[in-house]
Amino acid sequence: MSDQEQFLLRTVGGPHPGSRVSPGPWPLPAELLDEGGKYVKESESQLPPQPPDGHLMRGAQYIWVAE
């Protein structure tokens, strides 16, 4: 297991919908560029930093915006 905090990215719509885990960095980016548009951060966790072996994950949800 990693000794760094992991983050959950949830993408809604677009070419790559779903959830994935990322090593960061925190705060997560405001936009994620992708084929034909971008994912724009809609919401972000308000939790404080979490230990790597904890049961909670900070993360963000992104919504698809086509070009």
Secondary structure, DSSP 8 states (H G I E B T S, - for coil): --SS--EEEEEESSSS-EEEEE---SS--SEEEETTEEEEEEEE-------TT-S--EEEEEEEEE-
